Amino acid sequence: MKDMRFPEVASLAIDCLSHGRALLTVGGEHPNTMTIGWGTVGHIWSKPIFMALVRPQRHTYPIIMEQKQFTVSMAIDNSHKDIFAFAGRESGANVNKFDGHGMTAVPARIVNAPIVGECELHFECRTLLEQDMTPDDMDKQIAESMYPHDDFHRMIFGEIVACYRTDK
């Protein structure tokens, strides 16, 4: 395990997100993970931030709203594309994604949500702000093309409290 400063890995994290190699994970009695492709890293309020988008319809949503913490685990390459496809296709309401599906829940260092052991880059985050997206302030073309059913995301701004690599 190697501690990293988030600016050193920000472009790598954006690359992982843009290629569907990122998992947002919540903890609790029944940990759940979901593939994310929309999110970003940045520097807000003098803090390193991971901003994730989660739809209220997702199984993960009430858990992250209650726990106010999460992890983001990212794969550096495509060697585990099957787990990202599975975690994006299946709902944690119907299946335990960490039970026999190629993903290992590993305890995080600070937050009460596991990291995914098959990934190499990890952010541990605590929620600082939750903000609903609304069509009122959004570009109309994006609203129409990305949200034809008005199923807008909630933006979750998490302070990155730990950032590290677990390359083998």
N, C-alpha and C positions, 0 to 999 in steps of 0.2 A: 504494500500500500504506500502510495506516495502522495502527500499533501500537495495541492496545487493552488495557485492564486487564480481566481476565476478569469481575470483578463488574459492569462496565458492559454486558456482553453476555450474562450468565448467563440472564436471562429470555428473550432472543431465542433462545439456544441451546436452551432447553427447549421453546420454541414450535416450532422447526425439528424437533426430535426427535419431538415429539408429532404432527407432521403428515407424518412420513416423508421429511423433506428433509435427511437427514444421511448422510454416507458415511464409514465407517472405512476407512482405507487403510494398507497395509503396503508396505514397499519390498523391496529385494533384487534379485536377478537378474530376476525376473518380478513387478513390482508388481501388487497386486490391491486391489480396493476392493469393499466390500459395503455395502448400505443397512442402516442401523440405526435402530431406533425405540425401543429400550430402552437407556437410559443417563441420566446426569445430571451436572451440574457442582456442585462444592461446595468447601469449604475444610476440609481434613483435614491433620493433622500440620504445621500452620502453612504449608501449601502449597495453591495452587490445583490442583484435581483434576478430571479427567474420568473418570468411571467408566462403562466400556462392558461390555456383556454379549455374550459370544461363545460359541456352542455348540461343543464339541469336534469335532462332525461337520463343521463348516464348513472349507472350503479355507483360509481365512484363519487359522484357529486355530494350526496348527503354526508358521506364519510369525511370528505375533505372539509366540508362546511362545519362539521362538528369538531374534528380533531385539530384543525388549523395548522397542520404540518403535513409534509409530503416529501418524497424523494423523486429525483429524476435520474434514471440510469440509462446510459447511452452506449451503443456498440460502435466501435471505431470502424468496423468493416461490415460486410454483408454475410459473414459466416453464420449468423443466427437469424436469418430472415424469416425462418419458419416460426420462431417464437413471437416475432413482431406481427406477423400475419394472424397467428392464433389470438394473441392478446387484443388485437384490434377487431377481430371478427366475433369473438365470444364475449358474453356478458358475465361479469363476476356474480351476478344475481343467479345464474344458472349453473356455474361451474367454478370450482376452486382452481384457479389458473396455476397455482404452485403445486398441484398434486398430480404428478405424472405427465406434465406437458412440457418438460424441458427447461423449466425456469426454477431457480432456487432463490428462496427468500433468505437473505442474509441480514442479520441485525445491523442497522445503521449505527453510526458512532454517537450521534447526538439526538436526533429526532426519533419518535416512536412510530416509525414506518420503515419497513425493510428496503434494502437496495436489492437489485436483481444481480445475482452472482455471475451470470453469463456475460454481463456488460463490463466495460473497462473504465468508463468515466461516470462519476456520480456527483450529484448535488443533493445536499440535505437542506430542506427549506422550512421556514416557519412563516405562516401567512401574516402579511402586514395589511393587505387591502383586498377586498373582493368588490368587483365593479361589474354591473350588468352592461352588456352591449345592447344598444337600442338602434332601431332603424332611423330614428330622428336625426342622429348626428353622423350617420354612416353614408359613404358614397352609395348612391342609389344602385349603380351597376353591381357593386359588390353585394349589397343587400339582396338584390333580386337573384343574382347567380349563385351565391353561397348559402343563402337562407330562404329558399323558395317556400318553406313551410313555417317561417317565422320562429325557427328553433335556435335562437341566438345563444351564443356562449356567455358564460360569466368569465371575466378575467380574474385570475388569482395571482396576485403579486406576492411572491415569497422571497424573503431574505435568505440568501445562500449562507447558511451558518457553517457548512463544511463542504469542501470541494476536493476530490481526490481521485486518483487512478488506481485501479487494482489489476493492472496488466499482469498476465501470468509469466 
